[in-house]
């Protein structure tokens, strides 16, 4: 996925989403899945997803 905003929010949100999907049964609830990306974006904005940040090596 291309980072159009100059940060790695999409990578962080995807990692958090995968962790939630692997650790819970949220995938069974269609209504909760519909809002998961939006909720994780808000968590990213608040700085709550720091544990999913990956150091980039150049």
C-alpha positions, 0 to 999 in steps of 0.5 A, a space after each residue: 500500500 502506498 503511503 500517501 501521507 508521508 507516514 506509516 499509518 497504514 502499516 501500523 493500523 494493519 498490524 494492529 488489525 491483524 493482532 486483533 483478528 488473531 487474538 479475538 473473535 471480532 471477525 465473527 461480528 459483521 457490525 464490529 468489523 465495519 467500524 474496526 478500521 475507523 476505530 484503529 485510525 482514531 487510536 493511531 491519531 491518539 498515539 495508542 498504537 506505538 507498539 506496532 511502529 517499525 523502525 525503517 532501515 534505509 
